[in-house]
Amino acid sequence: MDRRKFLTYMGCGCCSLILPSCGTTPITDRKQLKLIPEGKLNAQAAQIYEQIKKKEKLVKESKELTQIKNIGKRMQDSISEYFYQTNQNDPTTYFDWEYILIDNKKIKNAWCMPGGKIAVYTGMLEVTKNKNGLAAVMGHEIAHAVAKHSVERASQHTVINVATQLTDVLTGGKLSQVNRTTGMNTVGLLTKIGIFNPFNRKQESEADYLGLIFSSLSGYDIRETPLLWERMKEANKGKSVPEFMSTHPSPDNRIKKINDWIYEVMIEYPPNKIT
């Protein structure tokens, strides 16, 4: 088969895979590519979560863990109530929510896996300071899961990998030759800087915005959010890479955007009355 026919067949195959696999992010309505089944990622995430629970030192009982669970429950109920009241499909319908507190003061972080598996490190509590700061962090992480960012990212990786392999075939293996000559994944580096990082920064900003909404719907004071990121900036002591090399927005850009959104979100997304 010549290269032109090969390209035609592959192009048609990719289009048939991609076209019916588009969706939109809840609330923001940003178009998304979803090739990977959400259920598959959720199942994999649940398995990894269980492994982490066995490996890490967990705080079994504490007022901080209770607060995390209370904020999480309040937030998950408010999110479901919002989509019910607005007559939209609830993106958290198949979530199996769970919350853990990992005893590690050196790590100032929190995350939410696909399907609502959430972890907070004790080091992050030194930055959150209060329930509104903690709600800001949890709202941001929950937003990643609600917006299906992991599905989107996995789908994007799939498309890039297929396109790279196809290009290598069509150029007679020249990309592989360049990589062998330079001793590095040239295409991978350019893709990371030019595609994945900006794409991930878009997801991070979207999670900031949705996180504000979820915190506001849950009745928390979102005016604490920019103060939280100021504290995080101080905790990192300016150790940040240039934004174009990072998967996250720069601290100053993030804080500015959040300040721009706060009062709009407070007006448009007031606290829910759970029915």
Steps between C-alpha positions, in 0.01 A plus 500: 500500500643841409527782751212702357254214537635422846446861607147496359404185683656613825338844471157349449554262788607778737208720399250220561653456846522868594184658358250309717727535802470872564331653799494818705617590846217553752413867558780646282382312188856471371524235229685185603637190330399182679632179349566309822199352687449681828407179678834346408696794646285505813565129560874544450500803731318305771765225486785750523323680785485176698872446442575851623291440814713195579830669421457841666463582867138605543343711772222275625324739737541874548297818488682586174389176334145557625507849352624365165218245490241759601614745233508221244149380584362852494669566167392176333138560607509859378643398163231236447230742614622765254477266202161376620362852537630603157363185338841379383665162512698463822862421404556351848222241478740205487754643743591291803612783727772436755731723706834431665754711689862398440738572787784678320580856602768536232246480217273798449256341262159345446350309209182343374510192281234422239184381670532716812797344681651788699816536707634792702851510649547640849757742357223669302312578821783735596406705193120473501482633860119488524191326362458749215860451390458122518174523303684700232759225462244219502272688259789536256593132519138382479458725195766299314294185554165661420641649179640157398844647445666159539281356222583796281873480567515125439308548174738772388801278569340226291453731201852642525654152521308382193591815305869467595515136393320583177739786423798275565363245253426763235848653529674167474604495864663844500358593840650188653828584330500851648435358845784250468737768374421756770457245776171656605130489419495818292138467396399420857674811634343729240160342559533546876590868472272583208195289576482319833615783726274769353217246495560413863515868595159539337372215716653655812333835434172323433536312830567832676178643356285192563653465845384850587150408383488176700628673813246779460214256438604321819481819707872566552655845480688500168666833584748281690614335174747764376637526855558125492700526179697790643593275792589219260720738304676599820536136607670418170734796558497601136616158378302491179607427144411728206131464418561364148691208657239431765172311511360764736435871452752729667393594855446866409286414194299252702431750780404774253249278320347381825456858619334584168252212540410521869210745504349367178498150653355622832209661314433226243561198723372577852486225764264214417201413710531123517160336460 
